Amino acid sequence: MLLGKPILQKVHFEPVVDLNASALQGIRALIEPATGREFDLLINTGSLMPSRLREMLVDAVLEAWPHNFTEALQT
């Protein structure tokens, strides 16, 4: 419950965003390593759990990528 109550509507994200925008740098910082060779090493050595990366990415997207609940999250 991100807003402190159940969400009864679907989340609709803006279809296109500029990943260079300062608000989206956290998402970009998670995506870039996850698509590189170093990521395989982190996963294979157990230094990074895929489920934790997924949680971090979901949190970052909900907080930074504009959607129909953005205003409610900011208040």
Phi and psi in degrees as GROMACS dihedral restraints (atoms count N, CA, C in turn):
[ dihedral_restraints ]
;  ai    aj    ak    al  type     phi  dphi    fc
    3     4     5     6     1   -69.8    20    10
    4     5     6     7     1   -32.1    20    10
    6     7     8     9     1  -100.3    20    10
    7     8     9    10     1     7.2    20    10
    9    10    11    12     1    83.2    20    10
   10    11    12    13     1     5.5    20    10
   12    13    14    15     1  -154.3    20    10
   13    14    15    16     1   159.0    20    10
   15    16    17    18     1   -62.5    20    10
   16    17    18    19     1   143.5    20    10
   18    19    20    21     1   -98.1    20    10
   19    20    21    22     1   121.2    20    10
   21    22    23    24     1   -99.2    20    10
   22    23    24    25     1    -4.4    20    10
   24    25    26    27     1  -112.6    20    10
   25    26    27    28     1   157.0    20    10
   27    28    29    30     1   -71.8    20    10
   28    29    30    31     1   149.1    20    10
   30    31    32    33     1   -83.8    20    10
   31    32    33    34     1   128.7    20    10
   33    34    35    36     1  -117.0    20    10
   34    35    36    37     1   114.5    20    10
   36    37    38    39     1   -89.9    20    10
   37    38    39    40     1   152.5    20    10
   39    40    41    42     1   -59.3    20    10
   40    41    42    43     1   134.3    20    10
   42    43    44    45     1   -69.8    20    10
   43    44    45    46     1   -27.0    20    10
   45    46    47    48     1  -137.3    20    10
   46    47    48    49     1   133.3    20    10
   48    49    50    51     1  -137.1    20    10
   49    50    51    52     1   160.6    20    10
   51    52    53    54     1   -92.8    20    10
   52    53    54    55     1   108.5    20    10
   54    55    56    57     1   -67.4    20    10
   55    56    57    58     1    -7.2    20    10
   57    58    59    60     1   -86.5    20    10
   58    59    60    61     1    -9.8    20    10
   60    61    62    63     1   -63.3    20    10
   61    62    63    64     1   142.7    20    10
   63    64    65    66     1   -58.6    20    10
   64    65    66    67     1   -36.4    20    10
   66    67    68    69     1   -65.5    20    10
   67    68    69    70     1   -22.5    20    10
   69    70    71    72     1  -102.0    20    10
   70    71    72    73     1     6.8    20    10
   72    73    74    75     1   -63.6    20    10
   73    74    75    76     1   -32.0    20    10
   75    76    77    78     1   -63.5    20    10
   76    77    78    79     1   -40.9    20    10
   78    79    80    81     1   -65.0    20    10
   79    80    81    82     1   -45.7    20    10
   81    82    83    84     1   -60.8    20    10
   82    83    84    85     1   -39.3    20    10
   84    85    86    87     1   -65.5    20    10
   85    86    87    88     1   -28.8    20    10
   87    88    89    90     1   -81.6    20    10
   88    89    90    91     1   -37.0    20    10
   90    91    92    93     1   -72.0    20    10
   91    92    93    94     1   -44.5    20    10
   93    94    95    96     1   -58.0    20    10
   94    95    96    97     1   -50.4    20    10
   96    97    98    99     1   -67.3    20    10
   97    98    99   100     1   -32.6    20    10
   99   100   101   102     1   -68.5    20    10
  100   101   102   103     1   -15.6    20    10
  102   103   104   105     1  -107.0    20    10
  103   104   105   106     1     7.2    20    10
  105   106   107   108     1  -105.3    20    10
  106   107   108   109     1   175.1    20    10
  108   109   110   111     1   -67.0    20    10
  109   110   111   112     1   -32.0    20    10
  111   112   113   114     1   -62.8    20    10
  112   113   114   115     1   -29.6    20    10
  114   115   116   117     1   -61.3    20    10
  115   116   117   118     1   -43.1    20    10
  117   118   119   120     1   -57.0    20    10
  118   119   120   121     1   -42.0    20    10
  120   121   122   123     1   -63.5    20    10
  121   122   123   124     1   -44.3    20    10
  123   124   125   126     1   -63.0    20    10
  124   125   126   127     1   -41.2    20    10
  126   127   128   129     1   -67.3    20    10
  127   128   129   130     1   -45.9    20    10
  129   130   131   132     1   -68.8    20    10
  130   131   132   133     1   -27.8    20    10
  132   133   134   135     1   -89.9    20    10
  133   134   135   136     1    -5.4    20    10
  135   136   137   138     1    81.1    20    10
  136   137   138   139     1     7.7    20    10
  138   139   140   141     1   -71.6    20    10
  139   140   141   142     1   -23.9    20    10
  141   142   143   144     1  -136.4    20    10
  142   143   144   145     1   124.9    20    10
  144   145   146   147     1   -89.6    20    10
  145   146   147   148     1   132.0    20    10
  147   148   149   150     1   -56.0    20    10
  148   149   150   151     1   -35.8    20    10
  150   151   152   153     1   -66.2    20    10
  151   152   153   154     1   -36.6    20    10
  153   154   155   156     1   -68.2    20    10
  154   155   156   157     1   -40.6    20    10
  156   157   158   159     1   -61.9    20    10
  157   158   159   160     1   -41.9    20    10
  159   160   161   162     1   -60.8    20    10
  160   161   162   163     1   -45.4    20    10
  162   163   164   165     1   -60.3    20    10
  163   164   165   166     1   -43.8    20    10
  165   166   167   168     1   -63.2    20    10
  166   167   168   169     1   -41.9    20    10
  168   169   170   171     1   -67.7    20    10
  169   170   171   172     1   -43.6    20    10
  171   172   173   174     1   -61.0    20    10
  172   173   174   175     1   -46.0    20    10
  174   175   176   177     1   -59.4    20    10
  175   176   177   178     1   -46.1    20    10
  177   178   179   180     1   -63.0    20    10
  178   179   180   181     1   -42.4    20    10
  180   181   182   183     1   -65.4    20    10
  181   182   183   184     1   -45.6    20    10
  183   184   185   186     1   -63.5    20    10
  184   185   186   187     1   -33.5    20    10
  186   187   188   189     1   -83.6    20    10
  187   188   189   190     1   -30.0    20    10
  189   190   191   192     1  -113.0    20    10
  190   191   192   193     1   -32.3    20    10
  192   193   194   195     1   -80.8    20    10
  193   194   195   196     1   122.2    20    10
  195   196   197   198     1   -58.2    20    10
  196   197   198   199     1   135.2    20    10
  198   199   200   201     1  -152.9    20    10
  199   200   201   202     1   178.9    20    10
  201   202   203   204     1   -68.6    20    10
  202   203   204   205     1    -7.7    20    10
  204   205   206   207     1  -110.8    20    10
  205   206   207   208     1     5.8    20    10
  207   208   209   210     1   -55.5    20    10
  208   209   210   211     1   -48.8    20    10
  210   211   212   213     1   -61.3    20    10
  211   212   213   214     1   -42.1    20    10
  213   214   215   216     1   -63.7    20    10
  214   215   216   217     1   -35.2    20    10
  216   217   218   219     1   -70.7    20    10
  217   218   219   220     1   -27.9    20    10
  219   220   221   222     1   -83.9    20    10
  220   221   222   223     1   -11.1    20    10
